[in-house]
Amino acid sequence: MPSPNLISPSLVFQRLPSLRTTALKSNLLTRRPVPRFTKSFNHQSLHRFSTSAIVMNPNELVHYLADKPPSVVRLEIEKHFDALNDKQKRYAHFISKAAFAGTRIVLRQISPESEPIFDLILTLHKSANGDWTALAKKAGVEEDEVTRFLEYAAMFLGNNGNYKSFGDSKFIPRCSEKTVAALASTSPEANKFYEATKGGIFSSSNPAMMHLGYPDDGHMTTYYPESSHITKDEIKAVSDWMESKGLLPENNRLRKTSEGNYEILIASAVKEIPSEGGDVGKQTEFTVEDGPLKSKTIKLVYGDYAEEMKNITAFINDAAENAENDTQKKMHEAYSKSFESGSLEAFKDSQRYWIKDKGPMVESNIGFIETYRDPAGIRGEWEGFASMVNLERTRAFGELVKNAPKLIPLLPWGSEFEKDKFLSPDFTSLEVLTFAGSGIPAGINIPNYDDIRQTEGFKNVSLGNVLSAKAPDEKIPFIRDEDLEVYKKQRDASFEVQVGLHELTGHGCGKLLQETSPGTYNFDKEKPPVSPVDNKPITTWYKPGQTWGSVFGSIAASYEECRAELVAMHLSCEFPVLKIFGFGDGSEDINGEAGDVLFASYLSMARAGLASLEMWDPKSQKWGQAHSQARFSILKCFLEAEDDFCKLDYKEDDLSDLTIKLDRSKILTAGRDGKIYLKRLDMS
């Protein structure tokens, strides 16, 4: 089980002031929000909201207001796109089209009102034709009210829905409900979409619905459509049944019928099971024979998101025609089969080809990938990206890959807990052209399928123009004045080191000890490995069909992110590792340039842990983001370290002057003792 540090924040932190953090710049696996902190909010201004919207205490409602202004960060890509030949440009174009063709899938995966809000924003944009002043006059509303609506629209489009991609909490406009209604009334089409939101833009009548989560906890989710009465136990039971049948969950949703039976909605262009059958044969209706769902019917329903999947498949076929090599072509053919038929086995084949496509000029991936937003942690959100390789930065990551076999033995466990053979992955620095989904990452390590990762490998990518992008006039709270210069100078360098180590060695290290099939094990069962935590032979392992996600469920993502972050922190203390990235000569020097990078790395992690508290909801006792839960856990590890390694200083009762005091001279001693926590995580 995970350490208690991973579960709930200390009560003292609930006194912290609001931390308004945008989600326009974040990482699928190493999510990095662009911090932006709201100035004091005058509660008197709440009169601008309609009475129907004000059901919360004003002090609570303020946490759900859209950012003012939202962070909008420019990603530079032109020179990298221009360097491609015409065929490569067409290839990137069609992948981009396929990725964006899934936009409405993401909207529907977030909330019922997200899609009509999206249509409302686009319709008003078209109607205004760039002249929002004229539209404001036509609607009879003040220009500052229109500005507040546009701020909301920017934040909505950045998150592809009305819940933060980094935090999973709802946000509502700072303008009045009357303003949005007036703007919508300027066009019959806009008004149609406004009516279709059914009050969802401003609704806050149920505080639990302001967060994504399980239906039986009262939270918002559309992964279980028309199933407000479905319970966590039922979801788990259906998941267990799917696991027993070998039916993967990433591209489906689950619906409970009024009769108490269940429908698994499979994303596919076809609306009937393919003539050759699906991933579990030609049968589509099953009667459960035992367990908590005994005698219940489970039906496979094809054609979820059918129109979108049809368009995606067509663009993927266009991309295949412009592929640079046979491996790329086979990859897109497998994508096409998966999106057409709903087969996740075909999707896994696409990922196998993707791994083999080493160092392409145009890198991409697309599908139902990350499972953070499904409360059960197993169903994937749609995303897709197209990007160009940055050859200069990629060379540095190539050195890291070359040295990886030397780095892994530095981790605090024996070789029996590592893969039998290190599968040297592709690790490239990319410049993002397109990233369609609910948030843009800074680094990725995929595929997520354990069986492929363990025996065939994976890829790491660092998204360079995301790493280097900065919001203008970005404020940096919690850093002491005496540390600010080093922090500003080295934070990007330290983050690149963290991303590289997090993705390659963090997610890339470790071996799932498992019974791969009945009676067959990937370790010596008669002489099992000895745990470095208690120095006793292990007694548990993964059973056939079990995966990391199915075993750890809703905390799987937080757990794995915490492990990967700690691996990166542990290895960044190795000065020869910092030399690989171009810092120092490899000798230990905590006060030199490499020491500056290391200090900035630890300081950044502590600050990220503190800022992550915005993603914690004290009422529901729920974390809104996996990476935030992981980073807060690491901050607690720092604070609990010996010898006053890390402290939080403040004088004001409201903690408004709170800063992090981290002793640079103790990083290599007390700070590095995080390896004890790392061992506990890795052995669980």
C-alpha positions in Angstrom: 0.0 0.0 0.0 1.2 3.6 -0.6 2.7 5.6 2.2 0.2 7.7 4.2 2.2 10.7 2.9 0.4 10.1 -0.5 -3.1 10.4 0.9 -4.0 13.6 2.7 -2.4 17.0 3.2 -1.6 18.3 6.7 -4.3 20.5 8.1 -1.9 23.4 8.4 -1.8 23.8 4.7 -5.6 24.3 4.6 -4.8 27.8 5.9 -2.9 28.7 2.7 -4.4 31.4 0.5 -6.0 30.5 -2.8 -3.5 29.5 -5.4 -5.0 30.1 -8.8 -3.1 27.9 -11.2 -3.9 27.7 -14.9 -3.7 24.5 -16.9 -2.6 25.8 -20.3 0.9 24.4 -19.8 1.1 21.0 -18.2 2.5 17.5 -18.6 0.9 14.2 -19.1 3.5 12.5 -17.1 5.5 15.4 -15.8 2.8 18.0 -15.7 4.0 21.5 -15.1 1.4 24.1 -14.6 2.1 27.7 -15.4 1.5 29.3 -12.0 -0.5 32.5 -11.9 -1.9 33.8 -8.7 -5.1 35.8 -8.3 -5.0 39.2 -6.6 -7.4 39.7 -3.7 -11.0 39.3 -4.6 -13.7 41.7 -3.6 -16.7 39.7 -2.4 -19.0 42.6 -3.1 -18.4 41.9 -6.8 -20.4 38.7 -6.5 -23.6 40.6 -7.0 -22.7 40.4 -10.7 -23.7 36.7 -10.7 -27.3 35.6 -10.9 -29.0 34.4 -7.8 -29.3 30.9 -9.2 -25.5 30.7 -9.4 -24.8 31.8 -5.8 -25.3 28.8 -3.7 -21.8 28.6 -2.3 -20.2 30.7 0.4 -18.5 33.6 -1.5 -15.2 32.4 0.0 -15.7 29.1 -1.7 -17.0 30.3 -5.0 -14.0 32.5 -5.6 -11.9 29.3 -6.0 -13.9 28.4 -9.1 -13.8 31.7 -11.0 -12.0 31.8 -14.3 -8.5 33.2 -14.3 -8.1 36.9 -14.8 -6.4 37.1 -17.1 -5.7 33.5 -18.3 -2.1 32.6 -19.1 -1.7 32.4 -22.8 1.7 31.0 -23.9 3.0 31.1 -27.4 4.6 27.9 -28.7 7.3 28.6 -31.4 7.2 26.1 -34.2 7.5 27.9 -37.6 11.2 27.2 -38.3 10.9 23.5 -37.4 7.9 23.1 -39.7 9.6 24.9 -42.5 12.5 22.5 -42.3 10.3 19.6 -43.4 9.9 18.5 -47.0 6.5 18.6 -48.6 5.7 15.0 -47.9 6.6 15.4 -44.2 4.5 18.5 -44.0 1.5 16.7 -45.4 2.1 13.8 -43.0 2.1 16.3 -40.0 -0.9 18.0 -41.4 -3.1 14.9 -41.6 -2.1 13.7 -38.2 -3.0 17.1 -36.9 -6.4 16.9 -38.6 -7.0 13.4 -37.1 -6.0 14.7 -33.6 -8.3 17.7 -33.8 -11.2 15.6 -35.2 -11.4 14.1 -31.7 -12.0 17.4 -30.0 -15.7 16.7 -29.5 -14.8 13.4 -27.9 -12.8 15.2 -25.2 -15.6 17.7 -24.7 -18.1 14.8 -24.1 -15.6 13.1 -21.8 -15.7 16.1 -19.5 -19.2 17.3 -18.9 -22.6 17.3 -20.6 -22.5 21.1 -21.1 -18.9 21.3 -22.5 -19.9 20.6 -26.1 -22.6 23.3 -26.3 -20.4 25.8 -24.5 -17.7 25.1 -27.2 -20.3 25.6 -29.9 -21.5 28.8 -28.2 -18.0 30.2 -28.1 -17.2 29.4 -31.7 -20.6 30.8 -32.9 -20.1 34.1 -31.1 -16.5 34.3 -32.4 -17.8 33.9 -36.0 -20.6 36.3 -35.3 -18.3 39.0 -33.9 -15.9 38.6 -36.8 -13.1 40.1 -34.7 -15.2 43.1 -33.6 -16.2 42.2 -30.0 -16.9 45.9 -29.3 -19.6 45.9 -31.9 -21.0 42.7 -30.6 -21.1 44.1 -27.0 -23.0 47.1 -28.2 -25.4 44.9 -30.1 -26.0 42.8 -27.0 -26.2 45.9 -24.7 -23.5 44.8 -22.4 -20.4 46.6 -21.1 -17.0 45.9 -22.8 -15.4 44.8 -19.6 -18.1 42.2 -19.2 -17.2 40.9 -22.7 -13.6 40.8 -21.7 -14.4 38.6 -18.7 -16.4 36.3 -21.1 -13.4 36.1 -23.4 -11.1 35.3 -20.5 -13.5 32.4 -19.7 -13.6 31.4 -23.4 -9.8 31.3 -23.6 -9.5 29.2 -20.4 -12.3 26.9 -21.7 -10.6 26.3 -25.1 -7.2 25.8 -23.3 -8.7 23.0 -21.2 -11.1 21.8 -23.9 -13.9 21.8 -21.4 -15.2 23.7 -18.4 -13.2 21.6 -15.9 -9.5 22.3 -15.4 -7.3 19.7 -17.1 -4.8 20.2 -14.3 -7.0 20.0 -11.2 -10.3 18.5 -12.4 -12.3 21.3 -10.9 -15.0 23.4 -12.6 -14.4 27.1 -13.5 -17.1 29.7 -14.2 -17.0 33.1 -15.9 -16.4 36.3 -13.9 -19.0 38.0 -16.0 -22.7 37.8 -15.1 -25.1 35.1 -16.3 -27.1 38.0 -17.8 -24.1 39.0 -19.9 -23.7 35.5 -21.5 -27.4 35.4 -22.1 -27.3 38.8 -23.8 -24.4 37.8 -26.0 -26.1 34.6 -27.0 -29.3 36.5 -27.9 -27.5 38.3 -30.7 -27.7 35.1 -32.9 -30.4 32.5 -33.1 -27.7 29.8 -33.5 -25.7 31.1 -30.5 -28.9 31.2 -28.4 -29.7 27.6 -29.4 -26.3 26.5 -28.0 -26.7 28.6 -24.9 -30.0 27.0 -24.1 -28.4 23.6 -24.7 -26.0 24.2 -21.8 -29.1 24.0 -19.5 -27.5 26.4 -17.0 -24.3 24.4 -16.8 -22.0 27.4 -17.4 -22.7 29.0 -14.0 -24.3 26.1 -12.1 -22.8 25.6 -8.6 -25.9 24.2 -6.8 -24.1 21.0 -5.9 -20.5 21.7 -4.6 -19.5 18.1 -5.2 -20.4 18.5 -8.9 -17.7 21.2 -9.1 -15.2 18.3 -9.2 -14.7 15.3 -11.4 -15.1 12.0 -9.7 -17.3 9.0 -9.0 -21.0 9.4 -9.5 -21.9 7.9 -6.1 -19.8 10.6 -4.4 -21.9 13.2 -6.2 -19.1 14.3 -8.6 -19.2 15.0 -12.3 -18.2 12.3 -14.8 -19.3 11.4 -18.3 -17.3 8.2 -18.4 -20.5 6.6 -16.9 -23.2 8.3 -19.0 -26.8 8.3 -17.8 -25.6 6.3 -14.8 -25.8 8.6 -11.8 -27.0 5.5 -9.8 -23.9 3.4 -10.6 -21.6 2.7 -7.6 -17.9 2.3 -7.3 -18.4 -1.4 -6.4 -20.3 -1.9 -9.6 -17.7 -0.1 -11.7 -15.0 -2.3 -10.1 -17.0 -5.5 -10.6 -17.5 -4.7 -14.3 -13.8 -3.9 -14.6 -12.9 -7.2 -13.0 -15.2 -9.0 -15.4 -13.6 -7.2 -18.4 -10.2 -8.2 -17.1 -11.3 -11.8 -16.9 -12.4 -11.7 -20.5 -9.3 -9.9 -21.7 -11.3 -6.8 -22.8 -9.3 -3.7 -22.4 -11.0 -0.5 -21.1 -9.2 2.5 -22.5 -11.5 3.3 -25.4 -14.8 2.7 -23.7 -17.4 4.1 -21.3 -19.8 2.2 -19.0 -23.5 2.7 -18.8 -25.9 1.2 -16.3 -29.4 0.6 -17.7 -32.7 1.2 -15.9 -33.0 -2.6 -15.6 -29.8 -2.8 -13.6 -27.7 -4.3 -16.4 -24.6 -2.8 -18.0 -23.5 -1.6 -21.5 -19.9 -1.1 -22.4 -19.8 1.6 -25.0 -16.9 1.1 -27.4 -15.4 4.0 -29.4 -15.5 2.9 -33.1 -16.6 4.2 -36.5 -18.7 1.0 -37.0 -22.0 0.7 -35.1 -22.1 -3.1 -35.2 -19.5 -5.6 -34.2 -17.1 -6.2 -37.1 -17.8 -9.3 -39.2 -14.5 -10.8 -38.0 -15.5 -10.2 -34.4 -14.1 -7.9 -31.7 -11.2 -8.3 -29.3 -13.2 -11.0 -27.4 -14.8 -12.7 -30.3 -18.2 -12.3 -32.0 -20.4 -12.4 -28.9 -21.7 -9.0 -27.7 -24.1 -10.0 -24.9 -23.0 -11.9 -21.8 -24.7 -13.1 -18.6 -22.3 -12.9 -15.7 -22.0 -16.3 -14.1 -20.6 -15.5 -10.7 -19.4 -12.8 -8.3 -21.3 -9.6 -7.3 -22.9 -9.2 -10.7 -24.1 -12.8 -11.0 -27.1 -13.1 -13.4 -26.6 -9.5 -14.7 -26.2 -8.9 -18.4 -23.3 -7.0 -19.9 -23.6 -5.9 -23.5 -20.9 -4.6 -25.8 -22.2 -1.6 -27.8 -20.2 -0.4 -30.7 -20.3 3.1 -32.3 -19.5 5.4 -29.4 -18.3 8.7 -30.9 -19.0 7.0 -34.3 -19.0 10.2 -36.4 -15.7 11.5 -34.9 -14.0 8.1 -35.2 -15.0 7.9 -38.8 -13.4 11.2 -39.5 -10.3 10.4 -37.5 -9.9 7.1 -39.4 -10.1 9.0 -42.8 -7.4 11.4 -41.8 -5.2 8.6 -40.4 -5.5 6.9 -43.8 -4.4 10.1 -45.5 -1.4 10.2 -43.1 -0.5 6.6 -44.0 -0.3 7.6 -47.6 2.4 10.2 -46.7 4.3 8.0 -44.3 8.1 8.2 -44.5 8.7 4.4 -44.2 7.0 1.1 -44.0 7.0 1.1 -40.2 5.1 4.4 -40.1 2.6 3.1 -42.7 2.0 -0.1 -40.7 1.5 2.0 -37.6 -1.2 4.1 -39.2 -2.8 1.0 -40.7 -3.1 -0.4 -37.1 -4.4 3.0 -35.9 -7.0 2.9 -38.7 -8.1 -0.6 -37.8 -8.5 0.3 -34.2 -10.4 3.5 -34.7 -12.6 1.9 -37.3 -13.4 -1.3 -35.4 -12.9 -0.4 -31.8 -10.1 -3.0 -31.4 -7.6 -2.1 -28.6 -5.5 -5.1 -29.7 -5.0 -3.3 -33.0 -4.2 -0.1 -31.1 -1.5 -2.1 -29.1 -0.1 -3.1 -32.5 0.1 0.5 -33.5 2.1 1.2 -30.4 4.5 -1.7 -31.2 5.2 -0.1 -34.6 5.5 3.3 -32.9 8.3 2.1 -30.7 10.1 0.7 -33.8 9.8 4.0 -35.6 13.1 5.4 -34.3 14.0 9.1 -34.7 11.3 10.2 -37.3 11.4 13.8 -38.4 7.7 14.0 -37.6 6.8 12.3 -34.3 3.2 11.6 -33.3 0.9 9.5 -31.3 -2.9 9.5 -31.1 -5.7 7.6 -29.3 -7.3 7.1 -25.8 -4.0 7.3 -23.9 -4.0 8.7 -20.4 -6.4 7.5 -17.7 -6.1 10.3 -15.2 -9.7 11.7 -15.5 -11.7 8.5 -15.3 -12.3 8.2 -11.5 -11.6 4.5 -11.8 -8.3 5.3 -13.4 -8.6 2.8 -16.4 -10.5 4.6 -19.2 -8.5 6.9 -21.5 -9.0 10.5 -22.6 -8.7 11.2 -26.3 -5.5 13.0 -27.4 -3.2 13.3 -30.3 -0.1 15.2 -31.3 2.2 16.0 -34.2 5.6 17.4 -33.6 9.0 18.0 -35.2 12.4 16.7 -33.9 14.8 19.2 -32.4 18.1 17.5 -33.4 20.4 19.6 -31.2 18.4 18.9 -28.0 17.9 15.3 -29.0 21.7 14.7 -28.9 21.8 15.5 -25.2 19.0 13.0 -24.5 20.8 10.5 -26.7 23.7 10.7 -24.3 21.3 10.1 -21.4 19.9 7.0 -23.1 23.4 5.7 -23.8 24.3 6.0 -20.1 21.0 4.7 -18.8 22.3 1.1 -18.1 24.9 2.8 -15.8 22.3 4.9 -14.0 19.7 2.2 -13.2 22.1 0.3 -10.8 22.4 3.5 -8.8 18.7 3.1 -7.7 18.1 1.8 -4.2 17.1 -1.8 -5.1 18.8 -4.9 -6.6 18.9 -6.0 -10.3 16.2 -8.6 -9.7 13.7 -5.8 -9.5 14.7 -4.5 -12.9 13.9 -5.8 -16.4 16.1 -8.7 -17.5 17.5 -6.5 -20.3 17.4 -2.8 -20.6 15.4 -2.0 -23.7 17.1 1.2 -25.1 14.3 3.5 -25.9 14.0 6.4 -28.4 14.4 9.7 -26.5 13.9 12.8 -28.6 13.3 16.4 -28.0 10.3 17.6 -30.0 8.8 20.9 -30.9 5.0 20.7 -30.8 3.0 21.6 -33.9 -0.3 20.2 -32.7 -1.5 18.8 -29.4 -5.2 18.1 -29.3 -6.6 17.1 -25.9 -7.3 18.8 -22.6 -3.8 19.9 -21.8 -0.3 20.1 -23.4 2.5 18.1 -21.8 6.2 18.8 -21.3 7.3 15.2 -21.5 5.8 11.8 -22.4 6.7 8.2 -21.7 4.4 5.7 -23.5 2.9 3.3 -24.3 1.2 2.6 -21.0 0.6 -1.1 -21.6 2.8 -3.0 -19.1 3.2 -6.1 -21.3 4.7 -4.0 -24.2 6.8 -1.9 -21.9 8.3 -4.9 -20.1 9.3 -6.9 -23.2 9.3 -4.6 -26.2 10.1 -1.1 -24.8 8.7 2.4 -24.9 9.6 5.9 -26.1 10.4 9.0 -24.3 9.8 12.5 -25.7 10.5 15.9 -24.2 8.5 18.8 -25.7 11.1 21.5 -26.0 8.9 24.5 -27.0 6.6 23.7 -24.1 9.5 23.5 -21.7 10.9 26.9 -22.8 7.5 28.7 -23.1 6.9 31.2 -20.3 3.9 33.3 -19.5 4.6 37.1 -19.6 5.3 38.7 -16.2 5.0 35.4 -14.5 5.1 35.8 -10.7 7.0 33.3 -8.5 5.6 33.0 -5.0 7.1 30.9 -2.2 10.7 31.5 -3.2 12.9 33.5 -0.8 14.5 36.6 -2.2 18.0 35.2 -1.5 17.2 32.1 -3.7 15.3 33.9 -6.4 18.3 34.7 -8.7 19.5 31.1 -8.8 16.0 29.8 -9.2 15.2 32.0 -12.1 18.5 31.3 -13.8 18.4 27.5 -13.5 14.7 26.5 -13.2 14.4 25.6 -17.0 17.7 23.7 -16.9 16.7 21.8 -13.8 13.3 21.1 -15.2 14.8 19.6 -18.4 17.0 17.4 -16.2 14.0 16.4 -14.1 11.9 15.6 -17.2 14.6 13.6 -18.8 15.3 11.5 -15.7 11.6 11.2 -14.8 10.6 9.9 -18.2 13.6 7.7 -19.1 14.6 6.2 -15.7 11.5 7.0 -13.6 8.8 5.5 -15.8 11.3 3.4 -17.6 12.8 1.5 -14.7 11.5 -1.3 -12.6 10.0 -4.7 -13.4 6.4 -5.9 -12.6 6.9 -9.2 -10.9 4.1 -11.3 -12.2 2.6 -14.6 -12.9 2.4 -13.9 -16.7 0.2 -17.0 -17.3 -1.1 -19.7 -14.9 2.0 -21.3 -13.4 4.5 -19.2 -15.3 6.4 -16.4 -13.6 8.9 -13.8 -14.7 11.0 -14.3 -11.6 12.2 -17.3 -9.6 9.2 -18.2 -7.5 11.2 -20.7 -5.5 13.8 -18.1 -4.6 11.9 -14.9 -4.8 13.7 -11.5 -4.7 14.5 -10.0 -1.3 12.8 -6.7 -0.6 15.2 -3.9 0.3 12.6 -2.5 2.6 12.3 -5.3 5.1 15.1 -7.6 3.8 12.6 -10.4 3.5 11.6 -12.4 0.3 8.6 -10.9 -1.5 5.3 -12.7 -0.9 2.9 -11.0 -3.4 3.0 -10.4 -7.2 0.7 -9.6 -10.1 -1.6 -12.3 -11.1 -2.5 -13.2 -14.8 -4.4 -10.4 -16.4 -3.6 -7.8 -13.7 -2.0 -4.5 -14.5 -0.6 -1.7 -12.5 -3.8 0.3 -13.2 -6.2 -2.5 -12.4 -4.5 -3.2 -9.0 -4.1 0.3 -7.8 -7.1 1.8 -9.4 -7.7 5.5 -8.7 -4.4 6.1 -7.0 -2.3 4.3 -9.6 -1.4 7.4 -11.5 -0.4 9.4 -8.4 1.6 6.5 -7.1 3.5 6.0 -10.4 4.1 9.8 -10.8 5.5 9.9 -7.2 7.8 7.0 -7.9 9.1 8.6 -11.2 9.6 12.0 -9.6 11.6 10.4 -6.7 13.8 8.4 -9.2 14.6 11.7 -10.9 15.4 13.5 -7.7 17.6 10.6 -6.5 19.6 10.4 -9.8 19.9 14.2 -10.1 22.2 14.1 -7.0 24.7 12.2 -9.1 27.0 14.9 -10.5 28.1 12.7 -13.5 24.4 12.6 -14.5 24.3 16.4 -14.4 27.4 16.4 -16.6 25.5 14.5 -19.3 23.2 17.5 -19.5 26.1 19.9 -19.8 26.4 21.0 -16.2 29.7 20.7 -14.4 32.6 18.3 -14.9 31.1 15.3 -13.1 32.8 16.0 -9.8 30.8 16.7 -6.7 30.4 20.5 -6.2 27.3 21.6 -4.5 28.3 25.2 -4.9 29.2 25.2 -8.6 27.0 25.4 -11.7 25.8 21.8 -11.4 25.0 22.4 -7.7 22.9 25.4 -8.8 20.9 23.2 -11.1 20.5 20.6 -8.3 19.4 23.2 -5.8 16.9 24.7 -8.3 15.6 21.1 -8.9 14.9 20.5 -5.2 13.5 24.0 -4.8 11.2 23.5 -7.8 9.9 20.2 -6.4 9.2 21.8 -3.0 7.5 24.7 -4.6 5.4 22.4 -6.9 4.4 20.4 -3.8 3.2 23.6 -2.1 1.4 25.0 -5.2 -0.2 21.6 -5.7 -2.5 22.2 -2.7 -4.8 24.1 -5.1 -5.7 20.7 -6.5 -6.8 19.4 -3.0 -10.5 19.8 -2.0 -10.7 19.6 1.8 -14.5 19.0 1.7 -14.4 16.0 -0.5 -10.9 14.9 0.7 -10.1 14.5 -3.0 -7.0 15.4 -5.1 -7.9 16.8 -8.5 -4.6 15.9 -10.2 -2.3 12.9 -9.9 1.0 14.8 -10.3 -0.1 17.3 -7.6 -0.8 14.5 -5.1 2.6 13.0 -5.9 4.4 16.3 -5.5 2.7 17.2 -2.3 3.7 13.8 -1.0 7.3 14.5 -1.9 7.1 17.9 -0.2 6.0 16.2 3.0 9.0 13.9 2.7 11.3 16.9 2.5 9.6 18.5 5.5 9.9 15.4 7.5 13.6 14.9 6.7 16.1 15.2 9.4 18.3 18.2 10.4 15.8 20.9 9.3 16.5 20.2 5.6 13.3 21.9 4.5 11.0 24.3 6.4 8.2 26.7 5.6 8.7 30.2 6.9 6.0 32.8 7.6 5.1 35.6 10.0 1.6 36.5 8.9 -1.3 34.5 10.3 -2.9 34.1 6.9 0.4 32.6 5.5 0.4 35.3 2.8 4.2 35.7 3.2 5.0 32.0 3.2 8.3 30.9 1.7 10.3 27.7 1.4 13.6 27.5 3.2 15.6 24.6 1.8 19.1 24.1 3.0 21.3 23.6 0.0 24.2 22.2 2.0 22.0 19.2 3.1 20.7 18.1 -0.3 23.2 15.3 -0.6 22.5 14.0 3.0 19.1 14.7 4.5 17.6 15.6 1.1 18.7 12.4 -0.5 17.1 10.3 2.2 14.0 10.4 0.0 15.4 7.2 -1.3 13.8 5.5 1.7 10.4 6.6 0.6 11.3 5.6 -3.0 12.1 2.1 -1.9 8.8 1.7 -0.1 6.9 2.9 -3.2 8.8 0.6 -5.6 8.3 -2.5 -3.5 4.5 -2.0 -3.1 
